[in-house]
Amino acid sequence: MNNKESNIKTTYPNASFTIGDKKYKLSEYIQMCREREGYSTEIGARLIGIPEPDYLELEKGKHPINEEMLNLLIRLYRMPRNLKKLLQNPNKPIIAIRITELRIKAGNTQTETGKQLGIPQPTYAGYETGRNEPDIETLVKIADLYHVSMDYLTGRIN
């Protein structure tokens, strides 16, 4: 299951962080900083090299951010450099990365996804962190839920 994609550091726009005594979601903070700089979403998308619909999803908290994108956003929008700590463990298994991306794109919480799969939220959360791996039966349910193949979930295809 180790493949080169499992070494890509990513974070998600709904990751939370605190500046001073104020708590933010990364997606909200990105939008706030973009607007402060006077950029449209079209310009923001061009600056980080993604299509505008994906950028809009990013600001809604539904599109992953890779290390390169986060570094660009930090420079372009004059965001605190310590936001880099939001990047996930680069050794995270590909299954964990893929199921997290799929859940976020679908707009589901871990609790909702766990209910749909018939498993408790802490069990599902373990799959996303890479602490645990789902059994074959659960992988099939996840693939069916998101209409993807097992090969995609396991990193055999992109």
MARKOL-130471 format. One record per residue (C-alpha): x negated, y, z. Coordinates in Angstrom, 1 decimal, always signed. Each point is the difference from the previous one (the first is absolute). Layout:
# residues N
<rec <X, Y, Z>>
...
This chain:
# residues 158
<rec <+0.0, +0.0, +0.0>>
<rec <-3.0, +2.3, +0.1>>
<rec <-0.2, +2.0, -3.1>>
<rec <-1.3, +3.3, -0.9>>
<rec <+3.3, +1.7, +0.7>>
<rec <-0.1, -1.0, +3.6>>
<rec <-3.0, +2.4, +0.4>>
<rec <+1.9, +3.1, -1.2>>
<rec <+0.8, +2.2, +3.0>>
<rec <+3.6, +1.2, +0.0>>
<rec <+2.4, +1.8, +2.2>>
<rec <+3.6, +0.8, -0.3>>
<rec <+1.6, +3.4, +0.0>>
<rec <+2.3, -0.9, +3.0>>
<rec <-3.1, -0.5, +2.2>>
<rec <+0.3, +2.3, +3.0>>
<rec <-2.7, +2.2, +1.6>>
<rec <-0.2, +2.9, +2.3>>
<rec <-1.6, +3.4, -0.4>>
<rec <-0.1, +1.9, +3.3>>
<rec <+3.3, -0.8, +1.6>>
<rec <+2.0, -0.4, -3.2>>
<rec <+0.6, -3.5, -1.6>>
<rec <+0.2, -0.3, -3.8>>
<rec <+0.7, -2.7, -2.5>>
<rec <-2.7, +0.1, -2.7>>
<rec <+2.6, +0.5, -2.8>>
<rec <+1.5, +3.0, +1.7>>
<rec <-3.4, +1.5, +0.7>>
<rec <-1.1, -0.5, -3.6>>
<rec <+3.2, +1.8, -1.2>>
<rec <-0.5, +2.8, +2.5>>
<rec <-3.6, +0.5, -1.0>>
<rec <+0.8, -0.2, -3.8>>
<rec <+2.7, +2.7, +0.5>>
<rec <-2.4, +2.1, +2.1>>
<rec <-2.5, -0.1, -2.9>>
<rec <+2.8, +1.0, -2.4>>
<rec <-0.3, -3.2, -2.2>>
<rec <+2.9, -1.7, -1.7>>
<rec <+0.4, -3.7, +0.2>>
<rec <-1.0, -0.2, -3.6>>
<rec <-3.3, +1.7, +0.8>>
<rec <-0.5, -2.1, +3.1>>
<rec <+0.5, -3.2, -2.0>>
<rec <-2.4, +1.2, -2.7>>
<rec <-2.6, +0.9, +2.6>>
<rec <-0.1, -3.4, +1.6>>
<rec <+0.5, -1.9, -3.3>>
<rec <+3.4, -1.7, +0.4>>
<rec <+3.3, +0.5, -1.9>>
<rec <+2.3, +2.6, +1.5>>
<rec <+2.7, -2.6, +0.9>>
<rec <-2.6, -1.9, +2.0>>
<rec <-1.0, +3.3, +1.7>>
<rec <+3.6, +0.7, +0.9>>
<rec <+0.2, -3.5, +1.5>>
<rec <-3.2, +0.8, +1.9>>
<rec <+1.6, +3.1, +1.6>>
<rec <+3.1, -2.1, +0.9>>
<rec <-2.3, -2.5, +1.8>>
<rec <+0.4, -2.8, -2.5>>
<rec <-3.3, -0.1, -2.0>>
<rec <-3.3, -1.2, +1.4>>
<rec <-3.0, +2.3, +0.0>>
<rec <-3.4, -1.4, -0.7>>
<rec <-3.3, +1.4, +1.4>>
<rec <-0.8, +2.0, -3.2>>
<rec <+3.5, +1.6, +0.0>>
<rec <-0.2, +0.9, +3.7>>
<rec <-3.4, +1.5, -0.4>>
<rec <+1.3, +2.2, -2.9>>
<rec <+3.0, +1.0, +2.0>>
<rec <-2.1, +1.0, +3.0>>
<rec <-2.3, +2.2, -2.2>>
<rec <+2.8, +1.5, -2.2>>
<rec <+2.5, +0.7, +2.7>>
<rec <-2.7, +1.0, +2.6>>
<rec <+1.2, -2.8, +2.4>>
<rec <-2.0, -1.2, +3.1>>
<rec <-2.7, -2.4, -1.0>>
<rec <+0.8, -2.3, +3.0>>
<rec <+3.1, -1.1, -2.0>>
<rec <-2.3, -2.5, -1.6>>
<rec <+0.4, -2.1, +3.2>>
<rec <+3.5, -0.9, -1.2>>
<rec <-1.5, -2.3, -2.7>>
<rec <+0.7, -3.6, +0.7>>
<rec <-2.5, -2.7, +0.7>>
<rec <-1.8, -0.9, -3.3>>
<rec <-0.1, -3.6, +1.0>>
<rec <+3.8, -0.3, +0.2>>
<rec <+1.2, -3.1, -1.9>>
<rec <+1.6, +0.7, -3.4>>
<rec <+3.3, -1.6, +1.1>>
<rec <+0.2, +2.6, +2.8>>
<rec <-0.8, +2.9, -2.4>>
<rec <+2.6, -1.2, -2.5>>
<rec <+2.9, -0.6, +2.3>>
<rec <-0.6, +3.3, +1.7>>
<rec <+0.0, +1.8, -3.3>>
<rec <+3.1, -1.8, -1.2>>
<rec <+1.9, +0.7, +3.3>>
<rec <-0.9, +3.7, -0.2>>
<rec <+1.0, +0.3, -3.7>>
<rec <+3.3, -1.6, +0.9>>
<rec <+0.5, +2.6, +2.7>>
<rec <+0.5, -2.7, +2.8>>
<rec <-1.3, +0.0, +3.5>>
<rec <-1.7, -3.0, +1.5>>
<rec <+3.1, -0.7, +2.1>>
<rec <+2.3, +0.0, -3.1>>
<rec <-2.4, -2.2, -1.9>>
<rec <-0.3, -2.5, +2.9>>
<rec <+3.8, -0.3, +0.2>>
<rec <+0.2, -0.6, -3.8>>
<rec <-2.6, -2.7, +0.3>>
<rec <+1.5, -1.5, +3.2>>
<rec <-3.1, +0.7, +2.2>>
<rec <-0.7, +2.3, +2.9>>
<rec <-1.5, +3.5, -0.7>>
<rec <-3.2, -0.8, +2.0>>
<rec <-0.6, -3.1, -2.1>>
<rec <+0.5, +1.9, -3.2>>
<rec <-2.3, +2.8, +1.3>>
<rec <-2.7, -2.6, +0.5>>
<rec <+0.2, -0.9, -3.7>>
<rec <-0.5, +3.7, -1.0>>
<rec <-3.0, +0.5, +2.3>>
<rec <-1.6, -3.2, -1.1>>
<rec <+0.1, -1.4, +3.5>>
<rec <+2.1, -2.9, -1.2>>
<rec <+0.8, -1.5, -3.4>>
<rec <+3.5, -1.0, -1.0>>
<rec <+0.7, -3.7, -0.7>>
<rec <+0.9, -1.1, -3.5>>
<rec <+3.8, +0.1, +0.7>>
<rec <-0.3, +3.6, +1.2>>
<rec <-2.2, +1.0, -2.9>>
<rec <+2.7, -1.3, -2.4>>
<rec <+2.6, +2.1, +1.9>>
<rec <-2.2, +3.1, -0.3>>
<rec <-0.6, -0.6, -3.7>>
<rec <+3.7, -0.5, -0.6>>
<rec <+0.9, +3.1, +2.1>>
<rec <-2.3, +2.3, -2.1>>
<rec <+0.4, -1.9, -3.3>>
<rec <-3.7, -0.7, -0.4>>
<rec <-1.9, -3.2, -0.5>>
<rec <-1.9, -2.0, +2.6>>
<rec <-3.1, +0.6, -2.2>>
<rec <+0.5, +3.8, +0.4>>
<rec <+0.4, -0.3, +3.8>>
<rec <-3.2, -2.1, +0.3>>
<rec <-2.0, +2.2, -2.3>>
<rec <-0.4, -2.5, -2.9>>
<rec <+1.5, +2.6, -2.4>>
<rec <+0.4, +3.8, +0.2>>
